[in-house]
Amino acid sequence: MKHIRLRDLDVSRIGLGAMGMSHGYTGFGTDDEQSVRTIHRAIELGVTLIDTAEVYGPYTNEELVGRALKGRRDQVVLATKFGLISHSGRESGPDSSPASVRAAVEGSLTRLGTDYIDLYYQHRVDPGTPIEETVGALAELVAEGKIRHIGLSEAGPDTIARAHAVHPVTAVQSEYSLFTRDPEARVLPVLRELNIGFVPFSPLGRGFLTGAIRSPEQFAADDFRNDNPRFSGENFQHNLDLADRVAAIAAEIGATPGQVALAWLLAQGQDIAPIPGTRRVARVEENTAADSLQLTEEQLARLSALPAAAGDTHNPAQMKLMER
Ligand SMILES: NC(=O)c1ccc[n+]([C@@H]2O[C@H](COP(=O)([O-])OP(=O)(O)OC[C@H]3O[C@@H](n4cnc5c(N)ncnc54)[C@H](OP(=O)(O)O)[C@@H]3O)[C@@H](O)[C@H]2O)c1
């Protein structure tokens, strides 16, 4: 597995997102032993970047990741997130007040069974707390050795620059894939100017780009894609056609559609480390193999020219929390 640097943090350029093991997607929480085996297989295959968050579950995903990493902690770059749950008495999140951050980190350390977090992200920008105060609290946690690097998620260019002026930001994690090209216009240029790494989440378009999703009826009642505009009504067919065009290129070169989607992302820069999510061993093997898939300039150009996915990437309440 090739490695890249997110600023000064060395990571495998394909990571593993653990969210779907405990949260959001059809089948979450039904086979934790398989999820643990998936994490172990990922590490065997050279994956170092493991991604979780306090809010996944909530809490159960960090517990699962902590269990899987027993005896393997020093082999990974462990990333988690705070800020969608309030620990300071607000009725609900987002809450990135210093008091909430301080409480959140203690909980995450306990659940993850570790005494340091490699990369600690603010999950969403908190309109109720100036970013300078949040990053000030994070800088103290760095000084105390509880966290090693600071990250932001779905933050806009202004927030990123303000945060970075207080303490270096190592990475920004936002949605980026053949379905979601938004970061290209405003966020990636700022990251490159400031030498901040980029971690694309949902790099497989929440499963759509693998070709495995053919109908919304595949989703269980508790699958969060049921109220996601990309997966509803006419948008579904438009996006299915788009996924089929990726699958056509994959068929030409004997790769899987998911591998092509990941290889396209990897070709977008040496500062990019996507974190495809799966709870299955065979799929982590498939996804990590994208590391050795080299697309031609012509294939990359055809993929880059695909139209955007139809529909917002989240429901309206969640969209309000994203700085774009
Ligand atoms: N910062 C944020 O706000 C944020 C938001 C969302 C996600 N994330 C992080 O990013 C990670 C990845 O994003 P994501 O999980 O939302 O989306 P994703 O990686 O685009 O897609 C995950 C979905 O694709 C399926 N899948 C994975 N590999 C596959 C393959 N080879 N063939 C067929 N299906 C496959 C998975 O199902 P199975 O599990 O059944 O294989 C799952 O349903 C998450 O785990 C999480 O850590 C962060």
The ligand as an SDF file (V2000), in Angstrom:
LIG
                    3D

 48 52  0  0  0  0  0  0  0  0999 V2000
  -17.0510   13.4290    8.3050 N   0  0  0  0  0  0  0  0  0  0  0  0
  -18.2770   13.0770    8.0170 C   0  0  0  0  0  0  0  0  0  0  0  0
  -19.2220   13.8390    8.2040 O   0  0  0  0  0  0  0  0  0  0  0  0
  -18.5360   11.7120    7.4580 C   0  0  0  0  0  0  0  0  0  0  0  0
  -19.7790   11.4140    6.8440 C   0  0  0  0  0  0  0  0  0  0  0  0
  -19.9680   10.1480    6.3170 C   0  0  0  0  0  0  0  0  0  0  0  0
  -18.9550    9.1940    6.3940 C   0  0  0  0  0  0  0  0  0  0  0  0
  -17.7760    9.4970    7.0120 N   0  0  0  0  0  0  0  0  0  0  0  0
  -16.6710    8.5210    7.1100 C   0  0  0  0  0  0  0  0  0  0  0  0
  -16.3430    8.0750    5.8060 O   0  0  0  0  0  0  0  0  0  0  0  0
  -16.3980    6.6550    5.7420 C   0  0  0  0  0  0  0  0  0  0  0  0
  -16.8190    6.2050    4.3450 C   0  0  0  0  0  0  0  0  0  0  0  0
  -18.0380    6.8020    3.9580 O   0  0  0  0  0  0  0  0  0  0  0  0
  -19.3920    5.9970    3.8490 P   0  0  0  0  0  0  0  0  0  0  0  0
  -19.2660    4.6960    4.5940 O   0  0  0  0  0  0  0  0  0  0  0  0
  -20.4800    6.9440    4.2100 O   0  0  0  0  0  0  0  0  0  0  0  0
  -19.5920    5.7450    2.2870 O   0  0  0  0  0  0  0  0  0  0  0  0
  -18.8200    4.9420    1.1540 P   0  0  0  0  0  0  0  0  0  0  0  0
  -17.4860    4.5270    1.6120 O   0  0  0  0  0  0  0  0  0  0  0  0
  -18.9430    5.7780   -0.0570 O   0  0  0  0  0  0  0  0  0  0  0  0
  -19.7900    3.6730    0.9490 O   0  0  0  0  0  0  0  0  0  0  0  0
  -20.0530    2.7630    1.9740 C   0  0  0  0  0  0  0  0  0  0  0  0
  -21.1530    1.8310    1.4990 C   0  0  0  0  0  0  0  0  0  0  0  0
  -20.6860    1.1020    0.3720 O   0  0  0  0  0  0  0  0  0  0  0  0
  -20.7450   -0.2900    0.5990 C   0  0  0  0  0  0  0  0  0  0  0  0
  -19.5100   -0.8550   -0.0040 N   0  0  0  0  0  0  0  0  0  0  0  0
  -18.2350   -0.6200    0.3870 C   0  0  0  0  0  0  0  0  0  0  0  0
  -17.3640   -1.2660   -0.4100 N   0  0  0  0  0  0  0  0  0  0  0  0
  -18.1160   -1.9110   -1.3360 C   0  0  0  0  0  0  0  0  0  0  0  0
  -17.8000   -2.7480   -2.4320 C   0  0  0  0  0  0  0  0  0  0  0  0
  -16.5270   -3.0150   -2.7470 N   0  0  0  0  0  0  0  0  0  0  0  0
  -18.8260   -3.2590   -3.1660 N   0  0  0  0  0  0  0  0  0  0  0  0
  -20.1170   -2.9730   -2.8670 C   0  0  0  0  0  0  0  0  0  0  0  0
  -20.4790   -2.1880   -1.8400 N   0  0  0  0  0  0  0  0  0  0  0  0
  -19.4800   -1.6600   -1.0740 C   0  0  0  0  0  0  0  0  0  0  0  0
  -20.8080   -0.4680    2.0940 C   0  0  0  0  0  0  0  0  0  0  0  0
  -21.5630   -1.6060    2.4480 O   0  0  0  0  0  0  0  0  0  0  0  0
  -20.9620   -2.8080    3.3640 P   0  0  0  0  0  0  0  0  0  0  0  0
  -20.5010   -2.1950    4.6460 O   0  0  0  0  0  0  0  0  0  0  0  0
  -22.1250   -3.7000    3.5250 O   0  0  0  0  0  0  0  0  0  0  0  0
  -19.8420   -3.3890    2.5740 O   0  0  0  0  0  0  0  0  0  0  0  0
  -21.5470    0.8100    2.5300 C   0  0  0  0  0  0  0  0  0  0  0  0
  -22.9460    0.6230    2.4510 O   0  0  0  0  0  0  0  0  0  0  0  0
  -17.3920    6.2900    6.8470 C   0  0  0  0  0  0  0  0  0  0  0  0
  -17.2440    4.9550    7.2610 O   0  0  0  0  0  0  0  0  0  0  0  0
  -17.0420    7.2900    7.9270 C   0  0  0  0  0  0  0  0  0  0  0  0
  -15.9290    6.8300    8.6850 O   0  0  0  0  0  0  0  0  0  0  0  0
  -17.5560   10.7480    7.5250 C   0  0  0  0  0  0  0  0  0  0  0  0
  1  2  1  0
  2  3  2  0
  2  4  1  0
  4  5  1  0
  4 48  2  0
  5  6  2  0
  6  7  1  0
  7  8  2  0
  8  9  1  0
  8 48  1  0
  9 10  1  0
  9 46  1  0
 10 11  1  0
 11 12  1  0
 11 44  1  0
 12 13  1  0
 13 14  1  0
 14 15  2  0
 14 16  1  0
 14 17  1  0
 17 18  1  0
 18 19  2  0
 18 20  1  0
 18 21  1  0
 21 22  1  0
 22 23  1  0
 23 24  1  0
 23 42  1  0
 24 25  1  0
 25 26  1  0
 25 36  1  0
 26 27  1  0
 26 35  1  0
 27 28  2  0
 28 29  1  0
 29 30  1  0
 29 35  2  0
 30 31  1  0
 30 32  2  0
 32 33  1  0
 33 34  2  0
 34 35  1  0
 36 37  1  0
 36 42  1  0
 37 38  1  0
 38 39  2  0
 38 40  1  0
 38 41  1  0
 42 43  1  0
 44 45  1  0
 44 46  1  0
 46 47  1  0
M  CHG  2   8   1  16  -1
M  END
$$$$
